[in-house]
């Protein structure tokens, strides 16, 4: 009986291994990477497709001026060998900058997963003029997970380009200068590092980390136990982009608290005033709570338009307390934000499988 049971278990393990879909990219071969994504898109065109793994060895994958490599399949896991060693880069011409024109990857699938890699958009930001919008990941999908992913760019580095999407970051790192985490949907950033780069070559100007445009979802951007590292320019947490923007900072560690502007949030909206910009439990590098007892701000925006030869000016204002109470902060949990989707647990499961598969790369 024991022999029969052991034989059955062995057969089941063999069947599982055979069913596991894995594509291994050739080391430092950008074309091999693009071909792997294209193959995965075809194989996993169905939303019910089994998880497919693309294994990417450590190396430099130079996509040149190639932009908007589409990931249209579902349940695809792109797994690098290490966050620092697996580098995927494109370098669009600065003359072609734009939030919807420059991304390395444009994800359109559901339940896709990125792990252990660096995505670098090397557009020449400081030579781009008034704007240097260069995206690493433009996410039009939903239920995407980024686990140990570093994103390097300056303006619009990460773009959650969906109004009702659910997205999750864990142990990742995002660099930029202005609006470098921007877009819609509900996005949870867990224990990730946010790095504000120099706004200009001489360090003048100011940085703004997030620019949410929350519209169809209730939670918006939530940064939980993240660390902000400041390079030089002063910065602010966020400013409103559009609709009813939400941006919450919980238990944030500021390595250079003196660089955070006194208002903490940018009170000047782009197309709207802030709807829900809050913080709680902010700490310095030694772990001391440095949250203000109160921080009441008046967010404002002026819109001008011409009708019938006359200029019409519209003023919008909103005064709000930006410091949460302990009870208010407690309502922000992954389970409440995402409901039946548990990205933290899923990331742990996929990571465990990825570590086994990555043995093929050694």
C-alpha positions as CSV (number, residue, x, y, z in Angstrom):
1,X,0.0,0.0,0.0
2,X,2.8,2.4,0.9
3,X,4.6,1.6,-2.4
4,X,1.4,2.3,-4.3
5,X,0.9,5.6,-2.5
6,X,4.5,6.6,-3.1
7,X,4.2,5.7,-6.9
8,X,1.0,7.8,-7.1
9,X,2.7,10.8,-5.5
10,X,5.7,10.5,-7.9
11,X,3.4,10.4,-10.9
12,X,1.4,13.4,-9.7
13,X,4.7,15.3,-9.2
14,X,5.8,14.4,-12.7
15,X,2.5,15.5,-14.2
16,X,2.7,18.8,-12.4
17,X,6.2,19.4,-13.6
18,X,5.2,18.6,-17.2
19,X,2.2,20.9,-17.0
20,X,4.3,23.8,-15.7
21,X,4.7,26.3,-18.6
22,X,8.2,27.8,-18.5
23,X,10.1,29.9,-21.1
24,X,13.7,30.6,-20.5
25,X,15.1,33.8,-22.1
26,X,18.7,33.7,-23.5
27,X,21.0,35.7,-21.3
28,X,21.3,39.4,-22.3
29,X,19.3,38.8,-25.5
30,X,16.7,41.5,-25.9
31,X,15.1,39.8,-28.9
32,X,14.8,36.5,-27.0
33,X,13.0,38.4,-24.2
34,X,10.6,40.0,-26.7
35,X,9.9,36.7,-28.4
36,X,9.2,35.1,-25.0
37,X,6.6,37.8,-24.2
38,X,5.0,37.3,-27.7
39,X,4.8,33.6,-27.2
40,X,3.4,34.0,-23.7
41,X,0.7,36.4,-25.0
42,X,-0.4,33.7,-27.5
43,X,-0.3,30.8,-25.1
44,X,-2.1,32.6,-22.4
45,X,-4.7,34.6,-24.4
46,X,-7.4,33.0,-22.2
47,X,-8.0,34.5,-18.8
48,X,-8.3,31.0,-17.4
49,X,-4.9,29.9,-18.6
50,X,-2.5,28.3,-16.2
51,X,0.3,30.4,-14.8
52,X,3.2,30.7,-17.4
53,X,6.7,31.6,-16.2
54,X,9.2,33.6,-18.2
55,X,12.6,33.2,-16.6
56,X,15.1,36.0,-17.3
57,X,18.8,35.4,-16.4
58,X,20.9,38.2,-14.9
59,X,22.1,40.4,-17.8
60,X,21.4,43.7,-19.6
61,X,18.5,43.6,-22.0
62,X,18.8,46.7,-24.2
63,X,15.6,47.4,-26.1
64,X,16.9,50.5,-27.7
65,X,14.1,52.8,-28.7
66,X,11.5,50.0,-28.6
67,X,8.5,51.2,-26.6
68,X,5.2,49.8,-25.4
69,X,6.0,46.1,-25.6
70,X,2.5,44.7,-24.9
71,X,1.7,42.0,-22.4
72,X,-1.8,41.0,-23.5
73,X,-1.8,37.5,-22.0
74,X,-3.0,36.6,-18.6
75,X,-1.4,34.8,-15.6
76,X,2.1,35.5,-16.9
77,X,5.0,35.7,-14.5
78,X,8.1,37.5,-15.6
79,X,10.8,36.4,-13.2
80,X,14.3,37.9,-13.2
81,X,17.3,36.2,-11.6
82,X,17.8,39.2,-9.2
83,X,16.5,42.7,-8.8
84,X,19.9,44.3,-9.3
85,X,21.3,41.9,-11.9
86,X,18.4,41.6,-14.4
87,X,18.1,45.0,-16.1
88,X,15.6,45.7,-18.9
89,X,16.1,49.1,-20.5
90,X,14.7,51.2,-23.3
91,X,15.8,54.7,-24.4
92,X,13.2,56.6,-26.3
93,X,14.2,59.8,-28.1
94,X,13.6,62.7,-25.8
95,X,11.6,64.4,-28.6
96,X,9.1,61.6,-28.4
97,X,8.5,61.8,-24.6
98,X,4.9,61.2,-23.4
99,X,3.1,59.3,-20.7
100,X,1.4,57.0,-23.2
101,X,4.3,56.7,-25.7
102,X,7.4,55.7,-23.8
103,X,6.8,52.7,-21.6
104,X,9.1,49.6,-21.6
105,X,6.1,47.3,-21.0
106,X,2.4,48.1,-21.5
107,X,0.4,45.5,-19.5
108,X,-3.1,44.7,-20.6
109,X,-3.6,41.4,-18.9
110,X,-5.0,40.1,-15.7
111,X,-3.1,38.5,-12.9
112,X,0.3,39.2,-14.3
113,X,3.4,39.2,-12.1
114,X,6.8,40.8,-12.2
115,X,9.7,39.8,-9.8
116,X,13.4,40.3,-9.3
117,X,14.3,42.8,-12.1
118,X,15.1,46.4,-12.8
119,X,13.1,48.3,-15.4
120,X,14.9,51.4,-16.6
121,X,13.6,54.0,-19.0
122,X,16.8,55.9,-20.0
123,X,15.1,58.7,-21.9
124,X,17.4,61.8,-21.5
125,X,15.2,63.5,-18.9
126,X,17.3,66.6,-18.3
127,X,17.6,67.3,-22.0
128,X,13.8,66.8,-22.6
129,X,12.8,70.4,-21.9
130,X,9.6,71.2,-20.2
131,X,8.5,67.6,-19.8
132,X,10.4,64.3,-19.8
133,X,7.6,61.7,-19.4
134,X,9.2,58.3,-19.5
135,X,7.3,55.3,-18.2
136,X,8.7,51.9,-17.1
137,X,5.4,50.1,-16.7
138,X,2.1,51.4,-18.1
139,X,-0.4,49.1,-16.5
140,X,-3.8,48.9,-18.2
141,X,-4.5,45.5,-16.7
142,X,-5.6,44.6,-13.2
143,X,-4.5,42.4,-10.3
144,X,-0.8,42.9,-11.3
145,X,1.8,42.2,-8.7
146,X,5.3,43.7,-8.6
147,X,7.6,41.9,-6.1
148,X,11.2,43.1,-5.8
149,X,11.0,45.3,-8.9
150,X,13.1,48.4,-9.3
151,X,11.8,51.1,-11.6
152,X,14.2,53.8,-12.8
153,X,13.1,57.0,-14.6
154,X,12.2,60.6,-13.7
155,X,8.8,61.7,-14.7
156,X,5.8,59.3,-14.7
157,X,8.0,56.4,-13.9
158,X,5.0,54.1,-13.0
159,X,1.6,54.6,-14.6
160,X,-1.5,52.7,-13.3
161,X,-3.5,53.4,-16.4
162,X,-6.9,51.9,-15.3
163,X,-9.8,53.4,-13.6
164,X,-11.0,50.3,-11.7
165,X,-7.8,48.3,-11.5
166,X,-6.4,46.6,-8.4
167,X,-2.6,46.5,-8.2
168,X,0.1,45.6,-5.6
169,X,3.7,46.4,-5.0
170,X,5.9,44.6,-2.4
171,X,9.6,45.2,-1.5
172,X,10.1,47.2,-4.6
173,X,11.9,50.5,-5.4
174,X,10.6,53.4,-7.5
175,X,12.7,56.4,-8.5
176,X,11.6,59.7,-10.0
177,X,11.1,63.5,-9.8
178,X,7.6,64.6,-10.6
179,X,4.4,62.7,-10.6
180,X,6.5,59.6,-10.9
181,X,3.8,57.3,-9.4
182,X,0.6,58.3,-11.2
183,X,-2.7,57.1,-12.4
184,X,-6.0,55.5,-11.4
185,X,-7.3,52.5,-9.5
186,X,-6.5,51.1,-6.1
187,X,-2.8,50.5,-5.7
188,X,-1.1,49.2,-2.5
189,X,2.6,49.8,-2.0
190,X,4.0,47.5,0.8
191,X,7.4,48.1,2.4
192,X,8.8,49.7,-0.8
193,X,11.5,52.3,-1.2
194,X,10.5,55.6,-2.9
195,X,13.5,57.6,-4.2
196,X,13.2,61.2,-5.1
197,X,15.9,62.2,-7.7
198,X,17.2,65.7,-8.5
199,X,14.4,67.8,-10.2
200,X,17.0,69.5,-12.3
201,X,20.7,68.9,-12.9
202,X,21.6,71.6,-10.4
203,X,19.1,70.3,-7.8
204,X,16.7,73.3,-8.0
205,X,13.0,72.9,-8.2
206,X,10.8,70.5,-6.2
207,X,9.7,66.9,-6.6
208,X,6.2,65.5,-6.2
209,X,6.0,61.7,-5.7
210,X,2.4,60.7,-6.5
211,X,-0.3,62.1,-8.8
212,X,-3.4,59.9,-8.4
213,X,-6.6,60.4,-10.5
214,X,-8.9,58.1,-8.5
215,X,-12.3,57.9,-10.1
216,X,-14.1,54.5,-10.1
217,X,-12.4,52.9,-7.0
218,X,-12.8,53.9,-3.3
219,X,-9.2,53.7,-2.0
220,X,-6.7,55.1,-4.4
221,X,-3.0,55.0,-3.6
222,X,-1.9,53.5,-0.2
223,X,1.7,53.6,0.8
224,X,2.2,51.2,3.8
225,X,5.5,51.1,5.7
226,X,7.4,52.5,2.8
227,X,10.7,54.5,3.0
228,X,11.4,57.7,1.2
229,X,15.0,58.4,0.3
230,X,15.7,61.9,-0.9
231,X,18.6,62.7,-3.3
232,X,18.6,66.5,-3.2
233,X,15.5,68.4,-4.3
234,X,12.8,69.2,-1.7
235,X,9.6,67.1,-2.2
236,X,5.9,66.6,-1.4
237,X,3.9,63.4,-1.0
238,X,1.3,64.0,-3.7
239,X,-0.8,66.3,-5.8
240,X,-4.2,65.8,-7.4
241,X,-4.3,64.9,-11.1
242,X,-7.9,64.3,-11.9
243,X,-11.3,63.1,-10.6
244,X,-11.3,62.5,-6.8
245,X,-7.7,61.6,-6.0
246,X,-6.9,59.6,-2.9
247,X,-3.4,59.1,-1.5
248,X,-2.6,57.7,2.0
249,X,0.8,57.4,3.7
250,X,0.9,55.0,6.6
251,X,4.0,54.4,8.8
252,X,6.3,56.1,6.3
253,X,10.0,56.4,7.2
254,X,11.6,59.7,6.0
255,X,15.4,59.4,5.7
256,X,15.6,63.2,5.1
257,X,12.5,64.7,6.9
258,X,13.8,68.2,6.5
259,X,13.4,67.9,2.7
260,X,9.7,67.3,2.9
261,X,8.0,70.7,2.2
262,X,6.1,72.2,5.2
263,X,2.6,71.6,3.6
264,X,3.7,67.9,3.0
265,X,1.2,67.7,0.1
266,X,1.1,70.0,-2.9
267,X,-2.0,72.1,-2.4
268,X,-2.2,73.1,-6.1
269,X,-4.2,70.7,-8.2
270,X,-3.7,70.0,-11.9
271,X,-7.3,69.4,-12.9
272,X,-8.9,68.9,-9.6
273,X,-8.4,69.6,-5.9
274,X,-7.4,66.8,-3.5
275,X,-10.2,64.5,-2.3
276,X,-8.4,62.5,0.4
277,X,-4.7,63.1,1.1
278,X,-3.7,61.8,4.5
279,X,-0.8,60.4,6.6
280,X,-0.3,58.6,9.9
281,X,2.6,57.3,11.9
282,X,5.4,59.0,9.9
283,X,8.9,58.3,11.3
284,X,12.4,59.4,10.9
285,X,15.4,57.1,10.2
286,X,15.7,56.2,13.9
287,X,12.0,55.2,14.2
288,X,10.8,58.2,16.1
289,X,7.3,59.4,15.3
290,X,7.5,62.8,13.6
291,X,3.9,63.1,12.5
292,X,2.4,66.6,13.1
293,X,-0.4,66.7,15.5
294,X,-2.4,68.5,12.9
295,X,-1.9,69.7,9.3
296,X,-5.0,71.5,8.0
297,X,-4.6,72.4,4.3
298,X,-6.6,74.3,1.8
299,X,-6.3,72.7,-1.6
300,X,-7.1,75.0,-4.5
301,X,-7.3,75.1,-8.2
302,X,-8.0,77.8,-10.8
303,X,-9.4,77.0,-14.2
304,X,-9.7,79.4,-17.0
305,X,-11.6,79.1,-20.3
306,X,-12.9,81.5,-23.0
307,X,-16.6,81.6,-24.0
308,X,-18.1,84.1,-26.3
309,X,-14.9,86.2,-26.2
310,X,-15.0,86.4,-22.4
311,X,-12.6,84.7,-20.0
312,X,-14.3,82.6,-17.4
313,X,-12.4,81.8,-14.2
314,X,-13.5,79.0,-11.9
315,X,-12.0,78.6,-8.4
316,X,-12.2,75.3,-6.5
317,X,-11.2,74.9,-2.9
318,X,-11.2,72.2,-0.3
319,X,-10.0,72.5,3.3
320,X,-9.1,69.3,5.1
321,X,-7.2,67.8,8.0
322,X,-4.5,65.6,6.5
323,X,-3.5,63.8,9.7
324,X,-5.4,60.6,10.4
325,X,-6.4,59.4,13.9
326,X,-5.3,55.9,14.9
327,X,-8.9,54.7,14.4
328,X,-9.1,56.1,10.9
329,X,-5.7,54.6,10.0
330,X,-6.8,51.2,11.1
331,X,-9.4,50.9,8.4
332,X,-6.7,50.6,5.7
333,X,-5.9,46.9,5.4
334,X,-5.1,44.8,2.3
335,X,-8.2,42.7,2.9
336,X,-10.5,45.7,3.0
337,X,-8.9,47.3,0.0
338,X,-8.9,44.2,-2.3
339,X,-11.7,42.0,-1.0
340,X,-11.4,38.5,-2.4
341,X,-8.0,39.2,-3.9
342,X,-5.0,38.5,-1.6
343,X,-1.9,39.7,-3.5
344,X,0.4,39.4,-0.4
345,X,-0.4,35.7,-0.1
346,X,-0.2,35.1,-3.8
347,X,3.2,36.8,-4.1
348,X,4.5,34.4,-1.4
349,X,3.2,31.4,-3.3
350,X,4.5,32.5,-6.7
351,X,7.9,33.5,-5.2
352,X,8.2,30.0,-3.7
353,X,7.6,28.4,-7.1
354,X,9.9,31.0,-8.8
355,X,12.8,30.1,-6.5
356,X,12.5,26.5,-7.6
357,X,12.4,27.3,-11.3
358,X,15.3,29.7,-11.0
359,X,17.6,26.8,-10.3
360,X,17.6,26.3,-14.0
361,X,19.4,29.6,-14.4
362,X,22.4,28.7,-12.2
